[in-house]
Amino acid sequence: MSAAVDRNAVLHALHKRNTNLRKWSESEGYGYRNASNVLRGTSRAHFGQGLEIAQKLNKIVEEESA
């Protein structure tokens, strides 16, 4: 699974769930800054918390597109 995150797809999927990145990250127990860095590509998300965030965001996109 690729750690790359499609920013627009993630924001659209979160909007469909009536939430935003800040609310999602807080509800998942992550800091907003870390989630934002993953979404913007500042964090390469190869390991650790960045990878977990990327995987969960990609899962949200897959669920919304299905």
WOTAWO-V598556 format. One record per residue. N is the residue number from 1. PSI is psi in degrees with one decimal (NA if undefined). OMEGA is omega in whole degrees, 0 to 359 (NA if undefined). D_LAST is the distance of its C-alpha to the last C-alpha in Angstrom with 2 decimals. Layout:
((N:PSI:OMEGA:D_LAST) (N:PSI:OMEGA:D_LAST))
//
This chain:
((1:131.6:180:17.37) (2:143.6:179:18.41) (3:-8.4:181:19.56) (4:139.4:183:19.10) (5:130.3:176:17.11) (6:108.0:187:16.05) (7:-50.2:183:17.91) (8:-39.2:180:16.61) (9:-40.0:179:12.89) (10:-47.3:181:13.90) (11:-37.8:178:16.17) (12:-42.8:180:13.80) (13:-41.1:178:11.25) (14:-38.5:179:14.46) (15:-38.6:177:15.81) (16:-29.2:179:13.03) (17:9.6:180:14.08) (18:44.6:177:17.66) (19:179.0:175:18.87) (20:179.6:185:20.08) (21:-39.4:181:20.74) (22:-48.3:180:24.10) (23:-41.5:180:23.03) (24:-46.9:183:20.11) (25:-39.1:178:22.50) (26:-39.6:180:25.21) (27:-28.0:179:23.15) (28:-7.0:178:22.08) (29:16.9:178:25.72) (30:156.2:175:25.61) (31:145.9:180:27.83) (32:-39.7:182:26.58) (33:-42.9:178:28.55) (34:-44.9:180:26.89) (35:-40.3:179:23.34) (36:-40.6:179:24.58) (37:-38.7:177:26.23) (38:-44.6:183:23.11) (39:-38.6:180:21.16) (40:-11.1:180:24.18) (41:4.6:177:24.75) (42:-39.2:174:28.11) (43:127.8:182:27.19) (44:-15.1:175:26.28) (45:46.5:178:24.41) (46:-21.6:182:25.90) (47:168.5:174:26.98) (48:-149.3:185:27.51) (49:-34.7:178:25.93) (50:-42.0:178:24.52) (51:-42.4:178:22.52) (52:-44.6:180:21.25) (53:-46.2:181:20.19) (54:-43.1:180:18.43) (55:-42.4:180:16.51) (56:-39.2:178:15.46) (57:-40.6:177:14.52) (58:-35.3:179:12.42) (59:-39.5:178:10.66) (60:-43.7:180:10.08) (61:-44.1:179:8.63) (62:-41.4:180:6.18) (63:-39.8:182:5.34) (64:-29.3:181:5.55) (65:-16.6:181:3.82) (66:NA:NA:0.00))
//
